[in-house]
Structures are given as C-alpha cells and as structure tokens.
Amino acid sequence: MQKTVLTKAVAVALATLGAGAAFAQSSVTIYGNLDVAVDSVHKGQGDVAASTLFSTLAANSASFNSGFVAKSSVTRVTSSISSVNALGFKGTEDIGGGYKAGFVLEGQFQLDTGAQSGQDGRMWGRQAFVGLTTPYGEVRLGRQYAPMFYAFATATVEALGGADIMGSGLIVNNLQVRQDNQVSYWLKAGDLTAALSFSPNAGVDRYLSSTRMPTTVNSGSAGSTAGSNTGQIAGGASAGTESADTGGRGRSVGVYLNYNVDPALMVNFGYHNNKFGNATLITGSGSALYTPLAELDKYSAYSLGAKYVVPGAGTQLAGIYHLGKFSNDSGQVGGPKISTLALGVKHPIDKFAVGAEFAYSKFTNFTKGKDTSLMLMGDYNFSKRTKVYLRAGYVKDSAGDAAATGSGVNVVGGPLPLLTGFGSVETPFFSAAGANIDATTRVVAVGIRHQF
C-alpha cells in the first residue's frame, strides 16, 4: 500500500481523472484527514416575533428555542473546522488499451467522540463509487459529490470546512454537495476539466422535515422511517430510494466546467437542478407540531467562480457567485431565490499563512432576509501534513420581512439559518453550531489538522 498527502478534499475524487501513466499497475491508496479544535460559539438573541412558525415551535420545543430564539454560548471540542474529517480508500487497476478501473470509498467521523458524523451515519457517506476510465473520458457510478461541489471546492481559498464561509451558497441545498445513485461522466482535455452528472433520485423523500437539527435527532434520523409526521432532510439516509411511484422525485442533473486560463488563473462554472416532485415540506417530529408548509417542485442553481495565484508571492485571490431558486408546485407562488457572493484571500509567509473570507447571501424575494459573514484565518504549517490554525469570525443575520409559506404560516430570516430550519442542510454553519435568526453569531476556534 502507499500513502499520499491530500491538500484539498476535492483532490480525492479528482485524482483518478486523467491519471495517465501514473498508475502502471494495480494500486490501493489509504488517505485521511484529521481536524479537531477547541472553539467558542456565541449566538445573540434571535428576534422571530414576526414568524408564527418559529414562535410556535419555540413554545413547544426546547431545541427550537435554543436554536432559533435564545441567546447562548458554548465552548466545545469539535471536528472539521478548517477541513472535514475523512478516512478513505482509493484504488485503480490498469486493464490495458488505455482503460483503467477504479473505486473510491470514503467515510466521515468525529474526532471528539470517535463517532461517524454526517450523512445520517452512513459508513461510506462521503463517497462510494466505482469508475471506468477510457481514452474518451471516465464514467463513475455510485454516491458522489455533485458537480456544484467541485465548483466551490476549486474556487475557495480554504477546504470547505465548518469555518469556510465561501461555501455559503453551496450549503443552501444538501443535494449540491453529495448525491445518491449518481452516474457521472468526466473529461480532461488540455486545460479544460468537465463533468456531467445524472441521478434518478439524488436524495428526496415524499416528506421533507424542517426540524432536523443537530441537537435533536428526532426526525429523519438514521434508521427511522420517514412519514407525514416525521419526514427527513434532503439527502437523508433513505431519501434516495428508487421506486416506480416517485414520479421523478429526486431526479438531478449537474454540470461542472473548469478552465485554466494560465498557470496562475482558473475560472469555473457550475449548474445544478433537482426535482422535489411536490414533496411536502413539514414542521415538527410528531402530530402535535406537524404543519405542512409547501409542496416543493424543483431547485436550480448556477455559479461562476475564479481563483488567481499571484506569481512569486503565492497569494491566493478567489471569488464565487451563486444564484439558486426553489420552486413550489404550479398551484402556489414561486419559491425562494437566493443570491450569494463570496470572496477570499490567503497569503503565505514562510511557514505561516494568513487570510480572510467575506460572504453575502440574500433572499432576493421571499423574506428578503440576508446574511453577512466574515472569517479571519491564521495557519502555522509544521510540515506539508500538519498545521495548527486559528479561525475567528461571525455571521450577522437580518430577518427581513415576514413571508407566508404555502400553508399561510409566516417565516422570517436570511438563507443560512432559515434554510437549515427547513431541512435543506444536514450540517449547519460552523460545524453544526448553527446561527440564530436576526442575530449575530460569533465563533473563535484553535485547532490542529493532520493529513495522511
């Protein structure tokens, strides 16, 4: 067996593309990322007086009260702040004539407890696919990153960990990150890398839950059965079930284009579309709190990104713009539209690196709520594999106006906390710390990261 150092989470899945003569025989690589920190998260008092939905939930559920209303502070030992923990196995076999077979199995875990994390506790929840590389490109089948994920992963100055606010547009819909049942085609042609994906059900259940919070595994949890009084998040453990009666629910397509203009400049484009198939968005984990909010039809999104590395200095400058839209069924008004602009800079100084990220995300209709985020970064690299880091930043949510859902229930808030409450996001901002509606949430973290 051989070991390798992976400096980006995206490098794992891209590594087999265009490998050329690097693999002259069968090989298996074991790789991983270990990231753990001590952090302190302070949430301001959230004002949701205009939201009949969250006011009702706060009165009936302590978890919603702490997640959306109450001022709170917590100091934690937590994982995946600067980059997401992973353990993976990657293999290739040269079968001759320009053809290669390959696979990737990749799971995620918590260093603070040793437990599996994310993806509803799946053993290989990050990636699990087999591929065939040909002289005309590569085909992959299985659970994979969505093409939109690669657009963000190649345009950030970080690694899409819990403190990487350049991923703000990505996390408004789980299916932009990972998908079940995906078939993808990859092509490397000179300076162009391209991918096209399709999934018959990337992870949408008949009922979507708006109460799937990290502190309350009460609906859509691993091993539970989704129903009209429970539901599960988009991308939940059994949401990607393929059956004849789904009517195309969960069907997803994606496109990723990345072009290296020169060694210093990269530009990319991402596209994502998935059908919800009139899945019912509900609240609550039982009949006492059950409220239908909307019948979702589909979601579509576009992104444009770029990264420039200053020659000689090594300074990274990056930016990405993302536009996403949820659509309700034909009998209801159009769903929320979200625009996000994120900018980042990172500069190396010998073994040190310093940087900053800024993100602005807004509902352009719906509540017109917005989120403004800033993150400051500092690293000390002991080696190519090991570093200690500091992250300090905040997200300020502005509630905007009260907006009525399909059932007439009012909601307020910007995209990051509100869509977390709608079940669109599995792991909320700041490594599951989340953010309060109409409040400022601050985080400071000191941690260590090791790759192998």
Beta strands, then each sheet from edge to edge (+ up, - down):
strand 1: 2-3
strand 2: 27-43
strand 3: 72-79
strand 4: 86-96
strand 5: 99-107
strand 6: 127-134
strand 7: 137-145
strand 8: 178-189
strand 9: 192-199
strand 10: 207-209
strand 11: 252-262
strand 12: 265-283
strand 13: 291-309
strand 14: 316-328
strand 15: 337-349
strand 16: 352-363
strand 17: 370-381
strand 18: 386-398
strand 19: 403-404
strand 20: 410-411
strand 21: 440-451
sheet 1: 1+ 2+ 3-
sheet 2: 1+ 2+ 4- 5+ 6- 7+ 8- 9+ 11- 12+ 10+
sheet 3: 1+ 2+ 21- 18+ 17- 16+ 15- 14+ 13-
sheet 4: 19+ 20-
end
